[in-house]
Amino acid sequence: VGPATTPARLRFLGARPLSLSAFFNPASVAVVGASTDPAKLGHAVLDNLVRGGYLDGDRRVFPINPKADEILGLRCYASVLAVPDPIDLAVIVIPYMGVPAVLRECGQKRIPAAIIISAGFREAGREGLERELELVEISRQYGVRLVGPNCLGVIDTVTRLNASFAAGMPPGGPMAFMSQSGALGTAILDWAQAGRLGLSKFVSLGNKADVSETDLLRGWADDPSSKVILCYIEGLPDGQEFMQVARQVSKKKPVVAIKSGITQAGARAVSSHTGSLAGSEQAYQAAFHQAGVIRVNSLEDLFDCARAFGYLPPLRGDRIAVVTNAGGPGILATDALERAG
């Protein structure tokens, strides 16, 4: 069993409901592993939910910690099954050994969505892969959609949901960003906090045991708050499905992607990072081109495209004028335009 067989095995377990609304606009959130210790991730997630503005209105947050009575002014419960009210989203921040049992309780509670921040799954090798397959089987059994495991979390600036351990809520804006890397996602959030771009939605996908780039593309296609979709991709579990969906979505709004693992050494690094199969560089290049996905090769280019597509009026037509104050730069621009088709 290795990374090359992982996507097929995970995807084989069945089709999933299309709606992802519980991840972005839940009426209530449970934080499993909420902590009184400010140094722990369970405290950071709960603090982001409390201070990020999500609780304005009728929304509820339920800290789950059998050893505490109250955290940040909220009553604690021993488990999600002990919460008397319905729960739309569970954020799981506990050691990996306890995650399957908690996910099963989420299913019994009829919680439709779960974010598993905990690490120690496919990225940890063969035993971790088997643990992740167990999570997928439980999610299929009970109909629970999963983001993660091994991820940073989910943010929606429109609903003021910050179900992550990121350092605060980023400013709102027209860009939806998905990333398989939590660290790279953190870099994007830092750029947003510095005022360089505004986000509508942010999803750290982690190992992608269930929810993938394709699911998010489909879900964000008609999202009025997202004018441009940005992707950091290490590998795709079903390239054909991604192409089909991206071809439709890119007709509605720009899809910009940066793909890592394009060299042999990079592909090996991808496998050890999130357990993904990086795939052929030529295959990805052709697939992105056919699907209308704008391929960039650096974070700087990703940010430039994000700002251009997010804040400028849409550019239509196939006639281009070059305005220049010198001949050389004008010629270089003309060459670049023709090479780009």
Secondary structure as GFF3:
##gff-version 3
##sequence-region A 1 341
A	DSSP	alpha_helix	6	11	.	.	.	ID=ss1
A	DSSP	alpha_helix	21	24	.	.	.	ID=ss2
A	DSSP	beta_strand	28	32	.	.	.	ID=ss3
A	DSSP	alpha_helix	41	51	.	.	.	ID=ss4
A	DSSP	beta_strand	60	64	.	.	.	ID=ss5
A	DSSP	beta_strand	70	71	.	.	.	ID=ss6
A	DSSP	beta_strand	74	75	.	.	.	ID=ss7
A	DSSP	three_ten_helix	80	82	.	.	.	ID=ss8
A	DSSP	beta_strand	89	92	.	.	.	ID=ss9
A	DSSP	three_ten_helix	96	98	.	.	.	ID=ss10
A	DSSP	alpha_helix	99	108	.	.	.	ID=ss11
A	DSSP	beta_strand	113	116	.	.	.	ID=ss12
A	DSSP	three_ten_helix	122	124	.	.	.	ID=ss13
A	DSSP	alpha_helix	126	142	.	.	.	ID=ss14
A	DSSP	beta_strand	145	147	.	.	.	ID=ss15
A	DSSP	beta_strand	153	156	.	.	.	ID=ss16
A	DSSP	beta_strand	161	164	.	.	.	ID=ss17
A	DSSP	beta_strand	172	179	.	.	.	ID=ss18
A	DSSP	alpha_helix	182	193	.	.	.	ID=ss19
A	DSSP	beta_strand	199	204	.	.	.	ID=ss20
A	DSSP	alpha_helix	213	220	.	.	.	ID=ss21
A	DSSP	beta_strand	228	233	.	.	.	ID=ss22
A	DSSP	alpha_helix	239	249	.	.	.	ID=ss23
A	DSSP	beta_strand	255	259	.	.	.	ID=ss24
A	DSSP	alpha_helix	264	274	.	.	.	ID=ss25
A	DSSP	alpha_helix	281	291	.	.	.	ID=ss26
A	DSSP	beta_strand	294	296	.	.	.	ID=ss27
A	DSSP	alpha_helix	299	311	.	.	.	ID=ss28
A	DSSP	alpha_helix	327	339	.	.	.	ID=ss29
###
